[in-house]
């Protein structure tokens, strides 16, 4: 697994925390909120998480530990919390039944030449 440079993680985490404070001070400002959400998204992509809070927590853990320890923690956490999801992520995710495409019922069709 590739891991980002610790300097970049630290920089993005500082940026996320700074915009978080600004957003909490002015929650109705759309520009501030958008920038905060962008910084959260960047941190999610960097840390491979789906939620900005999870990404911030993962970034803090990553910065406190060395890379090998971090990878071991991630694997143990993944197996403890969601053993099925981890195994499914490695393979193909199952599709819900509603996502299966179905054809419309077959209608007897005649060619124009066969009238």
C-alpha positions as CSV (number, residue, x, y, z in Angstrom):
1,X,0.0,0.0,0.0
2,X,1.3,3.4,-0.9
3,X,1.3,6.0,1.8
4,X,1.5,9.7,1.4
5,X,4.5,11.8,2.6
6,X,4.1,12.7,6.2
7,X,4.9,16.4,5.4
8,X,2.0,16.5,3.0
9,X,-0.4,14.8,5.5
10,X,0.6,17.3,8.2
11,X,0.1,20.2,5.8
12,X,-3.3,19.0,4.7
13,X,-4.4,18.2,8.3
14,X,-3.4,21.7,9.4
15,X,-5.3,23.2,6.5
16,X,-8.4,21.1,7.3
17,X,-8.3,22.1,11.0
18,X,-7.8,25.8,10.2
19,X,-10.8,25.8,7.8
20,X,-12.8,23.8,10.4
21,X,-12.3,26.6,13.0
22,X,-13.2,29.3,10.4
23,X,-16.3,27.3,9.4
24,X,-17.4,26.9,13.0
25,X,-17.0,30.6,13.5
26,X,-19.1,31.5,10.3
27,X,-21.3,28.5,9.5
28,X,-23.6,30.4,7.2
29,X,-20.8,31.6,4.9
30,X,-21.0,29.4,1.8
31,X,-17.5,30.2,0.5
32,X,-16.0,29.1,3.9
33,X,-18.1,26.0,4.0
34,X,-17.2,25.0,0.4
35,X,-13.5,25.5,1.2
36,X,-13.8,23.5,4.4
37,X,-15.5,20.7,2.5
38,X,-12.8,20.8,-0.2
39,X,-10.1,20.5,2.4
40,X,-11.9,17.6,4.0
41,X,-12.3,15.9,0.6
42,X,-8.6,16.3,-0.1
43,X,-7.8,14.7,3.3
44,X,-10.2,11.8,2.5
45,X,-8.4,11.1,-0.8
46,X,-5.0,11.4,0.8
47,X,-5.8,9.0,3.6
48,X,-8.2,6.7,1.7
49,X,-11.2,7.3,4.0
50,X,-14.8,8.1,3.1
51,X,-15.5,10.6,5.9
52,X,-13.5,13.7,6.7
53,X,-13.5,13.0,10.4
54,X,-12.2,9.5,9.8
55,X,-9.5,10.9,7.5
56,X,-8.5,13.5,10.1
57,X,-8.2,10.8,12.8
58,X,-6.3,8.5,10.4
59,X,-3.9,11.4,9.6
60,X,-3.3,12.1,13.3
61,X,-2.6,8.4,13.9
62,X,-0.3,8.2,10.8
63,X,1.7,11.2,12.0
64,X,2.2,9.8,15.5
65,X,3.4,6.4,14.3
66,X,5.8,5.0,11.8
67,X,4.5,3.6,8.5
68,X,4.7,-0.1,9.4
69,X,2.9,0.4,12.6
70,X,0.2,2.5,10.9
71,X,-0.4,-0.2,8.3
72,X,-0.6,-2.9,10.9
73,X,-3.2,-0.8,12.9
74,X,-5.2,-0.3,9.8
75,X,-5.4,-4.0,9.0
76,X,-6.3,-4.9,12.6
77,X,-8.9,-2.2,12.8
78,X,-10.4,-3.2,9.4
79,X,-10.6,-6.9,10.4
80,X,-12.1,-6.1,13.9
81,X,-14.7,-3.6,12.7
82,X,-15.8,-5.0,9.3
83,X,-14.4,-8.4,8.5
84,X,-16.9,-9.0,5.7
85,X,-16.5,-5.6,4.1
86,X,-12.7,-5.8,4.1
87,X,-12.8,-9.1,2.3
88,X,-15.4,-7.9,-0.1
89,X,-13.4,-4.8,-0.9
90,X,-10.5,-7.0,-2.1
91,X,-12.8,-8.8,-4.5
92,X,-15.9,-7.4,-6.2
93,X,-18.6,-5.8,-4.2
94,X,-21.9,-7.5,-4.3
95,X,-24.7,-5.6,-6.1
96,X,-28.0,-5.0,-4.4
97,X,-30.9,-6.9,-6.0
98,X,-32.5,-3.6,-7.1
99,X,-29.4,-2.7,-9.1
100,X,-29.7,-5.6,-11.5
101,X,-30.9,-4.5,-14.9
102,X,-33.8,-6.3,-16.4
103,X,-35.1,-6.3,-19.9
104,X,-38.6,-5.3,-20.7
105,X,-40.9,-8.2,-21.3
106,X,-40.5,-9.8,-24.7
107,X,-43.2,-8.7,-27.2
108,X,-43.8,-10.7,-30.2
109,X,-42.4,-8.7,-33.0
110,X,-43.0,-9.2,-36.7
111,X,-40.9,-7.8,-39.5
112,X,-42.7,-5.4,-41.9
113,X,-42.0,-7.9,-44.7
114,X,-43.9,-10.7,-42.9
115,X,-47.3,-9.1,-42.8
